[in-house]
């Protein structure tokens, strides 16, 4: 497998190339872990795919769909810059990566964990570039995200949506964190009602258990023929 990287200001795109005309997965990551993700996916699917990981993100700022108060801790910085990141992703990162690699993807998938899982969901309503999204243990406790997903229409390009959560993630007295599982289920149901092939998976453990495996499970499901 060929590996290379491109810089986009403070962000780094790591490129793992398999074939020119394979599905391509774009995964937004807190710390770059492309090789580990590929290894986990290989245990779950034999379908070849290219992978592009995007790391070095301003996590709270760039992945939040709209501004929100400090919710989880005093260090929260939910400034609502997801639209700006999405423009960078769709207008620069994806075109430049695919031009450099000479790819003609048969499909594009957008995947994320935690806050980037929230971003993947939001992107489903804001761009036609991806045919599937993976929100693994997504931060779907975020204020007004359920109302947004229920009221808005996702892109007609999106055919599949995967959601998961750990069974201990909502065992929390925090007024937002305690809603994570119910919100995720509600959003999955909303996407299903909108005609998108959708699955919801309840994993064992808290938010920090088996993070790479959880994302790989979503990718393997979304890559099915």
N, CA, C and O of each residue as an XYZ file, in Angstrom:
900
protein
N       0.832     -1.191      0.000
C       0.000      0.000      0.000
C       0.872      1.248      0.000
O       1.795      1.368      0.806
N       0.575      2.186     -0.915
C       1.321      3.430     -0.971
C       0.764      4.417      0.057
O      -0.450      4.524      0.227
N       1.654      5.134      0.737
C       1.237      6.133      1.719
C       1.963      7.434      1.450
O       3.159      7.437      1.157
N       1.244      8.539      1.548
C       1.822      9.863      1.366
C       0.993     10.839      2.177
O       0.025     10.440      2.824
N       1.362     12.121      2.151
C       0.601     13.093      2.923
C       0.638     14.458      2.253
O       1.547     14.764      1.481
N      -0.365     15.270      2.560
C      -0.458     16.648      2.106
C      -0.816     17.518      3.298
O      -1.541     17.080      4.191
N      -0.315     18.748      3.319
C      -0.631     19.690      4.392
C      -1.639     20.718      3.888
O      -1.543     21.215      2.766
N      -2.598     21.018      4.742
C      -3.583     22.059      4.479
C      -3.624     22.965      5.709
O      -4.440     22.784      6.613
N      -2.720     23.942      5.716
C      -2.525     24.793      6.885
C      -2.163     23.907      8.085
O      -1.171     23.180      8.025
N      -2.938     23.952      9.164
C      -2.592     23.158     10.346
C      -3.075     21.713     10.241
O      -2.853     20.917     11.152
N      -3.724     21.379      9.153
C      -4.277     20.035      9.010
C      -3.397     19.175      8.113
O      -2.714     19.671      7.218
N      -3.432     17.881      8.377
C      -2.619     16.939      7.608
C      -3.504     15.845      7.048
O      -4.252     15.201      7.783
N      -3.415     15.639      5.744
C      -4.133     14.544      5.095
C      -3.145     13.433      4.788
O      -2.221     13.620      3.996
N      -3.336     12.281      5.409
C      -2.504     11.102      5.142
C      -3.266     10.195      4.180
O      -4.438      9.889      4.396
N      -2.594      9.775      3.126
C      -3.239      9.091      2.015
C      -2.722      7.661      1.936
O      -1.519      7.427      1.816
N      -3.651      6.706      2.004
C      -3.315      5.291      1.912
C      -3.985      4.763      0.644
O      -5.204      4.594      0.603
N      -3.191      4.506     -0.376
C      -3.717      4.208     -1.700
C      -3.681      2.716     -1.997
O      -2.666      2.053     -1.781
N      -4.799      2.195     -2.494
C      -4.915      0.797     -2.885
C      -5.123      0.667     -4.387
O      -4.443     -0.117     -5.050
N      -6.076      1.448     -4.929
C      -6.427      1.333     -6.349
C      -6.989      2.656     -6.836
O      -7.514      3.449     -6.054
N      -6.873      2.886     -8.152
C      -7.357      4.144     -8.727
C      -8.875      4.248     -8.699
O      -9.421      5.340     -8.546
N      -9.548      3.133     -8.846
C     -11.006      3.150     -8.972
C     -11.671      2.300     -7.901
O     -12.475      1.416     -8.197
N     -11.323      2.582     -6.656
C     -11.921      1.911     -5.509
C     -12.716      2.930     -4.696
O     -12.525      4.132     -4.879
N     -13.593      2.491     -3.811
C     -14.217      3.437     -2.885
C     -13.135      4.146     -2.056
O     -12.095      3.564     -1.750
N     -13.393      5.391     -1.705
C     -12.446      6.147     -0.890
C     -13.128      6.607      0.383
O     -14.197      7.217      0.348
N     -12.499      6.308      1.499
C     -13.007      6.695      2.812
C     -12.210      7.894      3.302
O     -10.981      7.857      3.345
N     -12.913      8.955      3.671
C     -12.305     10.121      4.301
C     -12.661     10.071      5.780
O     -13.834     10.137      6.149
N     -11.633      9.953      6.628
C     -11.829      9.814      8.065
C     -11.188     10.995      8.787
O      -9.986     11.225      8.657
N     -11.986     11.744      9.547
C     -11.478     12.871     10.327
C     -11.102     12.373     11.717
O     -11.939     11.823     12.433
N      -9.831     12.571     12.099
C      -9.308     11.924     13.299
C      -8.660     12.923     14.255
O      -8.063     13.915     13.836
N      -8.795     12.636     15.540
C      -8.153     13.463     16.572
C      -6.643     13.277     16.507
O      -5.885     14.246     16.481
N      -6.217     12.016     16.481
C      -4.821     11.658     16.233
C      -4.788     10.729     15.024
O      -5.616      9.823     14.926
N      -3.866     10.933     14.118
C      -3.782     10.116     12.917
C      -3.539      8.649     13.279
O      -2.576      8.318     13.971
N      -4.417      7.789     12.806
C      -4.273      6.349     13.098
C      -4.732      5.545     11.884
O      -5.472      4.570     12.015
N      -4.285      5.964     10.710
C      -4.724      5.325      9.482
C      -4.369      3.854      9.382
O      -5.206      3.042      8.986
N      -3.148      3.500      9.732
C      -2.735      2.106      9.616
C      -3.546      1.211     10.544
O      -3.943      0.110     10.164
N      -3.790      1.690     11.762
C      -4.585      0.905     12.708
C      -6.015      0.731     12.198
O      -6.605     -0.338     12.358
N      -6.565      1.760     11.594
C      -7.922      1.672     11.067
C      -7.990      0.688      9.902
O      -8.937     -0.091      9.802
N      -7.005      0.720      9.037
C      -6.957     -0.231      7.924
C      -6.854     -1.661      8.452
O      -7.521     -2.560      7.940
N      -6.037     -1.873      9.454
C      -5.882     -3.216     10.029
C      -7.196     -3.726     10.604
O      -7.544     -4.893     10.426
N      -7.931     -2.848     11.297
C      -9.210     -3.271     11.877
C     -10.234     -3.550     10.780
O     -11.004     -4.507     10.870
N     -10.239     -2.717      9.755
C     -11.177     -2.942      8.651
C     -10.896     -4.266      7.943
O     -11.822     -4.956      7.515
N      -9.616     -4.617      7.822
C      -9.242     -5.860      7.136
C      -9.785     -7.092      7.849
O      -9.956     -8.142      7.229
N     -10.057     -6.974      9.140
C     -10.630     -8.090      9.897
C     -12.126     -8.229      9.635
O     -12.719     -9.260      9.952
N     -12.738     -7.196      9.058
C     -14.191     -7.152      8.939
C     -14.692     -7.197      7.501
O     -15.831     -7.589      7.248
N     -13.836     -6.793      6.552
C     -14.250     -6.781      5.148
C     -13.051     -7.050      4.256
O     -11.924     -6.671      4.577
N     -13.305     -7.708      3.132
C     -12.231     -7.927      2.156
C     -12.372     -6.985      0.974
O     -11.666     -7.141     -0.022
N     -13.261     -6.017      1.062
C     -13.433     -5.072     -0.044
C     -12.317     -4.031     -0.002
O     -12.115     -3.395      1.031
N     -11.592     -3.847     -1.100
C     -10.507     -2.860     -1.115
C     -11.053     -1.438     -1.117
O     -12.100     -1.163     -1.703
N     -10.327     -0.533     -0.452
C     -10.712      0.874     -0.451
C      -9.482      1.723     -0.194
O      -8.522      1.278      0.437
N      -9.524      2.945     -0.688
C      -8.506      3.935     -0.361
C      -8.935      4.665      0.910
O     -10.127      4.821      1.178
N      -7.956      5.106      1.681
C      -8.246      5.819      2.920
C      -7.485      7.132      2.951
O      -6.298      7.188      2.632
N      -8.192      8.191      3.342
C      -7.562      9.478      3.595
C      -7.942      9.892      5.008
O      -9.119     10.096      5.303
N      -6.950     10.019      5.882
C      -7.211     10.504      7.229
C      -6.856     11.987      7.303
O      -5.861     12.425      6.724
N      -7.656     12.736      8.001
C      -7.433     14.168      8.158
C      -7.319     14.451      9.645
O      -8.274     14.261     10.398
N      -6.156     14.901     10.061
C      -5.889     15.148     11.482
C      -5.314     16.551     11.650
O      -5.178     17.302     10.684
N      -4.980     16.889     12.887
C      -4.493     18.230     13.174
C      -5.607     19.258     13.210
O      -5.349     20.458     13.116
N      -6.821     18.808     13.343
C      -7.985     19.693     13.348
C      -8.102     20.449     14.665
O      -7.662     19.968     15.709
N      -8.693     21.623     14.608
C      -9.133     22.307     15.821
C     -10.457     21.648     16.207
O     -11.518     22.004     15.695
N     -10.373     20.707     17.096
C     -11.409     19.694     17.293
C     -12.793     20.270     17.606
O     -13.753     19.998     16.885
N     -12.899     21.049     18.658
C     -14.205     21.608     19.021
C     -14.662     22.653     18.010
O     -15.822     22.670     17.597
N     -13.744     23.514     17.623
C     -14.099     24.642     16.768
C     -14.554     24.193     15.386
O     -15.632     24.574     14.931
N     -13.743     23.390     14.723
C     -13.983     23.071     13.316
C     -15.047     22.000     13.105
O     -15.576     21.869     12.002
N     -15.363     21.246     14.128
C     -16.305     20.144     13.960
C     -17.691     20.452     14.500
O     -18.620     19.675     14.277
N     -17.855     21.562     15.202
C     -19.172     21.926     15.728
C     -19.990     22.625     14.642
O     -19.495     23.550     13.998
N     -21.234     22.193     14.432
C     -22.034     22.744     13.329
C     -22.520     24.165     13.569
O     -22.765     24.905     12.616
N     -22.659     24.549     14.811
C     -23.053     25.921     15.165
C     -22.507     26.206     16.562
O     -22.158     25.277     17.290
N     -22.430     27.472     16.939
C     -21.869     27.803     18.258
C     -22.716     27.241     19.392
O     -23.940     27.158     19.296
N     -22.043     26.865     20.453
C     -22.721     26.378     21.656
C     -21.907     26.782     22.874
O     -20.702     27.019     22.789
N     -22.587     26.854     24.002
C     -21.918     27.207     25.251
C     -20.974     26.088     25.679
O     -20.952     25.014     25.079
N     -20.210     26.351     26.708
C     -19.370     25.310     27.297
C     -20.301     24.269     27.915
O     -21.059     24.563     28.839
N     -20.228     23.063     27.393
C     -21.181     22.033     27.766
C     -20.545     20.950     28.625
O     -21.080     20.578     29.669
N     -19.401     20.451     28.178
C     -18.761     19.329     28.856
C     -17.744     19.813     29.881
O     -17.669     19.277     30.986
N     -16.961     20.828     29.518
C     -15.934     21.339     30.433
C     -15.682     22.812     30.163
O     -16.170     23.371     29.181
N     -14.925     23.424     31.038
C     -14.597     24.842     30.891
C     -13.674     25.085     29.695
O     -13.480     26.230     29.287
N     -13.108     24.025     29.136
C     -12.204     24.155     27.990
C     -12.915     24.011     26.651
O     -12.268     24.100     25.608
N     -14.217     23.792     26.650
C     -14.958     23.657     25.393
C     -14.837     24.921     24.557
O     -14.825     26.036     25.079
N     -14.747     24.719     23.241
C     -14.665     25.863     22.319
C     -15.524     25.564     21.084
O     -15.016     25.418     19.972
N     -16.812     25.481     21.308
C     -17.724     25.150     20.217
C     -18.093     26.437     19.472
O     -19.083     27.098     19.788
N     -17.279     26.767     18.485
C     -17.454     28.028     17.765
C     -18.227     27.862     16.454
O     -18.480     28.847     15.760
N     -18.600     26.638     16.112
C     -19.477     26.424     14.968
C     -18.841     26.647     13.614
O     -19.428     27.312     12.760
N     -17.649     26.104     13.399
C     -16.927     26.328     12.148
C     -17.025     25.165     11.166
O     -16.210     25.053     10.251
N     -18.025     24.294     11.355
C     -18.134     23.103     10.497
C     -18.330     23.460      9.031
O     -17.795     22.774      8.160
N     -19.076     24.506      8.735
C     -19.287     24.868      7.335
C     -17.984     25.272      6.657
O     -17.761     24.957      5.488
N     -17.122     25.975      7.398
C     -15.821     26.368      6.833
C     -14.953     25.139      6.574
O     -14.302     25.042      5.534
N     -14.948     24.204      7.521
C     -14.172     22.982      7.320
C     -14.734     22.174      6.165
O     -13.983     21.591      5.383
N     -16.040     22.139      6.061
C     -16.656     21.372      4.977
C     -16.294     21.968      3.623
O     -16.071     21.226      2.666
N     -16.233     23.276      3.525
C     -15.790     23.901      2.281
C     -14.350     23.519      1.956
O     -14.024     23.203      0.812
N     -13.489     23.550      2.977
C     -12.100     23.150      2.764
C     -12.029     21.693      2.305
O     -11.278     21.363      1.387
N     -12.799     20.840      2.935
C     -12.783     19.419      2.606
C     -13.256     19.173      1.182
O     -12.619     18.429      0.436
N     -14.362     19.789      0.803
C     -14.965     19.489     -0.493
C     -14.308     20.243     -1.648
O     -14.280     19.746     -2.774
N     -13.780     21.438     -1.378
C     -13.230     22.264     -2.458
C     -11.716     22.147     -2.610
O     -11.175     22.432     -3.679
N     -11.031     21.730     -1.547
C      -9.566     21.645     -1.635
C      -9.046     20.252     -1.336
O      -8.358     19.653     -2.162
N      -9.370     19.735     -0.163
C      -8.740     18.479      0.258
C      -9.107     17.339     -0.684
O      -8.223     16.684     -1.236
N     -10.391     17.098     -0.871
C     -10.805     15.988     -1.739
C     -10.299     16.175     -3.177
O      -9.705     15.249     -3.730
N     -10.514     17.340     -3.798
C     -10.014     17.481     -5.186
C      -8.497     17.355     -5.298
O      -8.007     16.716     -6.230
N      -7.745     17.946     -4.375
C      -6.288     17.895     -4.481
C      -5.753     16.495     -4.236
O      -4.840     16.050     -4.932
N      -6.306     15.801     -3.263
C      -5.875     14.421     -3.002
C      -6.153     13.546     -4.218
O      -5.274     12.810     -4.668
N      -7.357     13.620     -4.746
C      -7.738     12.726     -5.831
C      -7.015     13.077     -7.125
O      -6.725     12.191     -7.929
N      -6.718     14.362     -7.336
C      -5.941     14.740     -8.518
C      -4.518     14.218     -8.412
O      -3.976     13.681     -9.378
N      -3.912     14.375     -7.242
C      -2.528     13.921     -7.066
C      -2.423     12.411     -7.225
O      -1.464     11.904     -7.807
N      -3.412     11.700     -6.705
C      -3.358     10.247     -6.732
C      -3.906      9.666     -8.038
O      -3.715      8.480     -8.306
N      -4.577     10.474     -8.847
C      -5.167      9.962    -10.076
C      -6.354      9.054     -9.826
O      -6.643      8.159    -10.621
N      -7.038      9.288     -8.720
C      -8.168      8.430     -8.360
C      -9.432      8.823     -9.103
O      -9.652      9.992     -9.422
N     -10.249      7.829     -9.369
C     -11.628      8.014     -9.808
C     -12.490      7.136     -8.910
O     -12.873      6.033     -9.297
N     -12.795      7.624     -7.714
C     -13.468      6.775     -6.723
C     -14.826      6.277     -7.207
O     -15.589      7.019     -7.825
N     -15.111      5.027     -6.920
C     -16.431      4.484     -7.223
C     -17.462      4.973     -6.213
O     -18.663      4.947     -6.484
N     -16.992      5.418     -5.048
C     -17.860      5.990     -4.020
C     -16.967      6.719     -3.026
O     -15.785      6.404     -2.883
N     -17.549      7.693     -2.346
C     -16.830      8.385     -1.268
C     -17.624      8.229      0.023
O     -18.843      8.404      0.044
N     -16.918      7.901      1.092
C     -17.529      7.759      2.402
C     -16.881      8.752      3.347
O     -15.677      8.993      3.262
N     -17.658      9.329      4.244
C     -17.135     10.241      5.261
C     -17.361      9.612      6.621
O     -18.483      9.251      6.975
N     -16.282      9.486      7.380
C     -16.341      8.762      8.645
C     -15.722      9.577      9.767
O     -14.778     10.339      9.556
N     -16.272      9.403     10.967
C     -15.694     10.099     12.109
C     -16.111      9.479     13.427
O     -17.078      8.722     13.508
N     -15.358      9.821     14.449
C     -15.595      9.332     15.814
C     -15.744     10.544     16.722
O     -15.027     11.533     16.565
N     -16.661     10.471     17.659
C     -16.855     11.550     18.628
C     -17.295     12.831     17.899
O     -18.299     12.807     17.187
N     -16.576     13.936     18.060
C     -16.975     15.181     17.395
C     -16.946     15.056     15.875
O     -17.759     15.678     15.190
N     -16.026     14.265     15.341
C     -16.005     14.116     13.877
C     -17.140     13.218     13.398
O     -17.507     13.265     12.224
N     -17.700     12.403     14.287
C     -18.918     11.673     13.960
C     -20.109     12.617     13.854
O     -20.986     12.433     13.011
N     -20.131     13.628     14.718
C     -21.133     14.695     14.609
C     -20.977     15.431     13.287
O     -21.963     15.713     12.607
N     -19.747     15.738     12.927
C     -19.474     16.440     11.667
C     -19.917     15.604     10.471
O     -20.482     16.142      9.518
N     -19.670     14.303     10.507
C     -20.074     13.439      9.388
C     -21.583     13.487      9.184
O     -22.065     13.551      8.053
N     -22.328     13.454     10.296
C     -23.780     13.576     10.190
C     -24.159     14.918      9.569
O     -24.968     14.970      8.643
N     -23.581     15.993     10.075
C     -23.903     17.332      9.571
C     -23.600     17.433      8.077
O     -24.373     18.025      7.323
N     -22.485     16.859      7.654
C     -22.088     16.916      6.247
C     -23.103     16.242      5.342
O     -23.254     16.629      4.184
N     -23.801     15.235      5.858
C     -24.805     14.543      5.054
C     -25.903     15.486      4.577
O     -26.571     15.212      3.580
N     -26.088     16.591      5.283
C     -27.121     17.563      4.934
C     -26.564     18.760      4.153
O     -27.321     19.624      3.712
N     -25.240     18.804      3.986
C     -24.622     20.014      3.457
C     -23.812     19.812      2.172
O     -23.385     20.788      1.556
N     -23.596     18.563      1.764
C     -22.816     18.328      0.547
C     -23.309     17.078     -0.156
O     -23.829     16.156      0.472
N     -23.133     17.063     -1.491
C     -23.492     15.902     -2.307
C     -22.290     14.994     -2.578
O     -22.378     14.087     -3.405
N     -21.187     15.224     -1.899
C     -19.940     14.549     -2.259
C     -19.853     13.118     -1.742
O     -19.089     12.318     -2.282
N     -20.615     12.780     -0.712
C     -20.463     11.476     -0.070
C     -21.736     10.652     -0.197
O     -22.845     11.168     -0.059
N     -21.557      9.363     -0.463
C     -22.714      8.477     -0.599
C     -23.018      7.733      0.695
O     -24.062      7.090      0.808
N     -22.112      7.813      1.674
C     -22.351      7.160      2.959
C     -21.615      7.922      4.043
O     -20.560      8.512      3.810
N     -22.201      7.898      5.245
C     -21.532      8.520      6.394
C     -21.488      7.522      7.553
O     -22.373      6.683      7.721
N     -20.423      7.650      8.340
C     -20.237      6.816      9.529
C     -20.061      7.740     10.716
O     -19.132      8.547     10.755
N     -20.958      7.619     11.688
C     -20.870      8.380     12.932
C     -20.706      7.384     14.072
O     -21.689      6.913     14.644
N     -19.458      7.069     14.395
C     -19.146      6.087     15.432
C     -18.997      6.812     16.768
O     -18.143      7.686     16.920
N     -19.828      6.441     17.721
C     -19.862      7.130     19.015
C     -19.835      8.645     18.818
O     -19.100      9.367     19.493
N     -20.657      9.103     17.875
C     -20.700     10.525     17.552
C     -21.178     11.369     18.726
O     -21.924     10.894     19.583
N     -20.749     12.603     18.757
C     -21.135     13.534     19.831
C     -22.535     14.070     19.553
O     -22.737     15.271     19.369
N     -23.483     13.161     19.529
C     -24.843     13.531     19.167
C     -25.653     13.991     20.368
O     -26.879     14.076     20.307
N     -24.957     14.288     21.461
C     -25.542     15.027     22.580
C     -25.572     16.522     22.257
O     -26.169     17.303     22.998
N     -24.932     16.923     21.157
C     -24.762     18.339     20.838
C     -26.124     19.034     20.757
O     -27.059     18.469     20.190
N     -26.259     20.240     21.308
C     -27.565     20.916     21.353
C     -28.194     21.094     19.980
O     -27.528     21.496     19.026
N     -29.481     20.790     19.892
C     -30.330     20.968     18.707
C     -29.995     20.049     17.526
O     -30.554     20.217     16.442
N     -29.091     19.079     17.722
C     -28.733     18.243     16.581
C     -29.878     17.292     16.192
O     -30.056     16.994     15.011
N     -30.652     16.815     17.179
C     -31.786     15.951     16.844
C     -32.826     16.734     16.058
O     -33.336     16.254     15.046
N     -33.140     17.931     16.519
C     -34.124     18.759     15.826
C     -33.668     19.071     14.400
O     -34.473     19.077     13.469
N     -32.380     19.326     14.242
C     -31.820     19.589     12.916
C     -32.000     18.384     12.003
O     -32.489     18.523     10.882
N     -31.612     17.205     12.472
C     -31.683     15.997     11.641
C     -33.117     15.631     11.298
O     -33.381     15.101     10.218
N     -34.042     15.905     12.201
C     -35.445     15.579     11.928
C     -36.095     16.576     10.959
O     -36.970     16.203     10.177
N     -35.665     17.840     11.013
C     -36.324     18.878     10.214
C     -35.729     19.044      8.822
O     -36.435     19.434      7.891
N     -34.440     18.753      8.668
C     -33.753     19.020      7.406
C     -33.767     17.797      6.485
O     -34.006     16.671      6.922
N     -33.507     18.046      5.214
C     -33.429     16.960      4.234
C     -31.971     16.685      3.901
O     -31.255     17.599      3.491
N     -31.516     15.457      4.065
C     -30.134     15.142      3.698
C     -29.946     15.161      2.190
O     -30.917     15.143      1.434
N     -28.707     15.198      1.763
C     -28.389     15.154      0.336
C     -28.953     13.875     -0.275
O     -28.942     12.812      0.347
N     -29.441     14.000     -1.498
C     -29.939     12.815     -2.202
C     -28.810     11.857     -2.576
O     -29.062     10.712     -2.951
N     -27.560     12.329     -2.474
C     -26.418     11.455     -2.766
C     -26.185     10.439     -1.655
O     -25.611      9.377     -1.896
N     -26.624     10.754     -0.450
C     -26.370      9.883      0.709
C     -27.324      8.697      0.657
O     -28.544      8.856      0.685
N     -26.747      7.520      0.582
C     -27.547      6.296      0.509
C     -27.495      5.478      1.784
O     -28.425      4.728      2.080
N     -26.401      5.617      2.553
C     -26.231      4.819      3.759
C     -25.735      5.683      4.909
O     -24.959      6.619      4.715
N     -26.193      5.352      6.100
C     -25.754      6.067      7.300
C     -25.617      5.064      8.438
O     -26.531      4.286      8.712
N     -24.468      5.093      9.092
C     -24.172      4.163     10.188
C     -23.995      4.958     11.473
O     -23.295      5.970     11.501
N     -24.635      4.487     12.532
C     -24.519      5.122     13.838
C     -24.225      4.059     14.891
O     -24.758      2.951     14.844
N     -23.364      4.421     15.841
C     -23.114      3.516     16.954
C     -22.892      4.325     18.221
O     -22.670      5.535     18.184
N     -22.958      3.625     19.331
C     -22.726      4.240     20.637
C     -22.342      3.131     21.613
O     -22.730      1.978     21.427
N     -21.587      3.473     22.646
C     -21.275      2.509     23.688
C     -22.398      2.435     24.708
O     -23.036      3.444     25.008
N     -22.640      1.245     25.243
C     -23.790      1.092     26.141
C     -23.611      1.777     27.492
O     -24.559      1.871     28.273
N     -22.400      2.256     27.769
C     -22.171      2.979     29.023
C     -22.047      4.490     28.828
O     -21.894      5.230     29.800
N     -22.113      4.950     27.579
C     -21.867      6.365     27.314
C     -22.933      7.283     27.893
O     -22.649      8.435     28.219
N     -24.152      6.785     28.023
C     -25.228      7.625     28.550
C     -25.472      7.408     30.039
O     -26.367      8.024     30.618
N     -24.695      6.553     30.651
C     -24.834      6.348     32.096
C     -24.083      7.469     32.814
O     -23.020      7.269     33.401
N     -24.673      8.631     32.741
C     -23.995      9.853     33.152
C     -25.055     10.826     33.663
O     -26.142     10.929     33.095
N     -24.732     11.526     34.723
C     -25.691     12.489     35.279
C     -25.672     13.817     34.527
O     -26.520     14.680     34.757
N     -24.716     13.974     33.640
C     -24.638     15.221     32.890
C     -25.888     15.364     32.022
O     -26.264     14.411     31.340
N     -26.543     16.531     32.029
C     -27.817     16.676     31.311
C     -27.717     16.472     29.804
O     -28.707     16.105     29.171
N     -26.549     16.700     29.216
C     -26.379     16.466     27.776
C     -25.839     15.061     27.507
O     -26.366     14.347     26.654
N     -24.794     14.664     28.227
C     -24.181     13.362     27.977
C     -25.163     12.216     28.190
O     -25.080     11.192     27.511
N     -26.083     12.381     29.118
C     -27.044     11.316     29.391
C     -28.002     11.074     28.233
O     -28.695     10.057     28.200
N     -28.044     12.003     27.284
C     -28.945     11.889     26.142
C     -28.298     11.255     24.915
O     -28.947     11.087     23.883
N     -27.019     10.904     25.027
C     -26.285     10.477     23.830
C     -26.938      9.290     23.129
O     -27.129      9.320     21.913
N     -27.277      8.261     23.872
C     -27.860      7.081     23.227
C     -29.245      7.379     22.664
O     -29.534      7.017     21.523
N     -30.094      8.023     23.430
C     -31.444      8.308     22.928
C     -31.393      9.247     21.722
O     -32.168      9.086     20.780
N     -30.492     10.218     21.746
C     -30.351     11.107     20.588
C     -29.875     10.345     19.358
O     -30.380     10.549     18.255
N     -28.891      9.458     19.562
C     -28.365      8.691     18.429
C     -29.438      7.804     17.825
O     -29.557      7.704     16.604
N     -30.212      7.164     18.676
C     -31.311      6.336     18.178
C     -32.340      7.183     17.424
O     -32.836      6.775     16.373
N     -32.657      8.356     17.962
C     -33.651      9.221     17.322
C     -33.167      9.691     15.947
O     -33.944      9.743     14.994
N     -31.882     10.032     15.852
C     -31.332     10.495     14.576
C     -31.287      9.360     13.567
O     -31.616      9.548     12.396
N     -30.880      8.180     14.023
C     -30.879      7.017     13.124
C     -32.280      6.752     12.604
O     -32.459      6.444     11.426
N     -33.261      6.868     13.460
C     -34.642      6.651     13.039
C     -35.092      7.721     12.048
O     -35.810      7.427     11.092
N     -34.667      8.962     12.278
C     -35.017     10.046     11.358
C     -34.410      9.823      9.984
O     -35.065     10.050      8.966
N     -33.165      9.380      9.953
C     -32.515      9.122      8.664
C     -33.202      7.974      7.940
O     -33.372      8.009      6.721
N     -33.589      6.972      8.687
C     -34.282      5.828      8.097
C     -35.614      6.265      7.477
O     -35.974      5.822      6.386
N     -36.325      7.121      8.173
C     -37.611      7.611      7.672
C     -37.441      8.450      6.410
O     -38.366      8.567      5.607
N     -36.265      9.030      6.240
C     -36.001      9.845      5.057
C     -35.540      9.000      3.862
O     -35.154      9.541      2.825
N     -35.583      7.684      4.015
C     -35.297      6.795      2.901
C     -33.850      6.369      2.783
O     -33.462      5.796      1.765
N     -33.038      6.635      3.798
C     -31.621      6.266      3.770
C     -31.438      4.930      4.480
O     -31.959      4.726      5.576
N     -30.710      4.038      3.861
C     -30.396      2.763      4.499
C     -29.552      3.059      5.736
O     -28.451      3.598      5.632
N     -30.072      2.706      6.888
C     -29.476      3.144      8.153
C     -29.373      1.984      9.114
O     -30.249      1.121      9.167
N     -28.286      1.971      9.878
C     -28.175      0.997     10.948
C     -27.680      1.686     12.211
O     -26.960      2.683     12.163
N     -28.087      1.126     13.332
C     -27.648      1.595     14.648
C     -27.053      0.410     15.378
O     -27.644     -0.670     15.407
N     -25.879      0.609     15.970
C     -25.220     -0.477     16.692
C     -24.864     -0.030     18.098
O     -24.269      1.030     18.292
N     -25.229     -0.841     19.070
C     -24.895     -0.582     20.463
C     -23.697     -1.444     20.839
O     -23.790     -2.671     20.876
N     -22.567     -0.790     21.120
C     -21.345     -1.495     21.504
C     -21.226     -1.543     23.026
O     -21.890     -0.785     23.732
N     -20.392     -2.420     23.511
C     -20.158     -2.479     24.955
C     -19.072     -1.482     25.330
O     -18.116     -1.277     24.582
N     -19.231     -0.866     26.496
C     -18.191      0.022     27.004
C     -18.542      1.488     26.923
O     -19.618      1.870     26.461
N     -17.602      2.306     27.387
C     -17.805      3.745     27.389
C     -17.261      4.376     26.105
O     -16.962      3.677     25.136
N     -17.141      5.687     26.111
C     -16.774      6.420     24.909
C     -15.364      6.101     24.422
O     -15.070      6.260     23.237
N     -14.498      5.655     25.315
C     -13.087      5.478     24.964
C     -12.704      4.021     24.758
O     -11.519      3.708     24.643
N     -13.673      3.134     24.709
C     -13.396      1.720     24.454
C     -13.406      1.411     22.957
O     -14.345      1.778     22.252
N     -12.367      0.740     22.476
C     -12.347      0.187     21.114
C     -12.691      1.231     20.049
O     -13.488      0.973     19.147
N     -12.085      2.400     20.166
C     -12.468      3.500     19.277
C     -12.204      3.178     17.802
O     -13.057      3.423     16.949
N     -11.026      2.630     17.505
C     -10.702      2.327     16.111
C     -11.572      1.195     15.579
O     -12.021      1.241     14.434
N     -11.808      0.194     16.393
C     -12.675     -0.914     15.987
C     -14.086     -0.418     15.712
O     -14.709     -0.841     14.738
N     -14.593      0.458     16.542
C     -15.959      0.958     16.335
C     -16.082      1.686     15.000
O     -17.067      1.515     14.282
N     -15.087      2.493     14.673
C     -15.136      3.185     13.385
C     -15.009      2.185     12.238
O     -15.693      2.310     11.222
N     -14.130      1.193     12.403
C     -13.944      0.184     11.357
C     -15.232     -0.594     11.100
O     -15.534     -0.930      9.955
N     -15.981     -0.877     12.140
C     -17.249     -1.594     11.965
C     -18.214     -0.794     11.094
O     -18.926     -1.355     10.261
N     -18.228      0.509     11.296
C     -19.078      1.356     10.476
C     -18.620      1.408      9.035
O     -19.436      1.349      8.116
N     -17.324      1.518      8.836
C     -16.784      1.564      7.472
C     -17.073      0.257      6.736
O     -17.486      0.267      5.577
N     -16.853     -0.859      7.415
C     -17.110     -2.165      6.781
C     -18.568     -2.296      6.379
O     -18.876     -2.814      5.305
N     -19.466     -1.829      7.236
C     -20.904     -1.888      6.903
C     -21.197     -0.996      5.702
O     -21.916     -1.408      4.792
N     -20.661      0.203      5.685
C     -20.949      1.154      4.598
C     -20.352      0.727      3.271
O     -20.849      1.124      2.217
N     -19.298     -0.075      3.299
C     -18.637     -0.509      2.072
C     -19.305     -1.695      1.397
O     -18.898     -2.094      0.306
N     -20.314     -2.258      2.024
C     -20.967     -3.423      1.413
C     -21.453     -3.114      0.005
O     -21.904     -2.000     -0.262
N     -21.368     -4.086     -0.898
C     -21.828     -3.866     -2.291
C     -23.291     -3.416     -2.335
O     -23.834     -3.188     -3.416
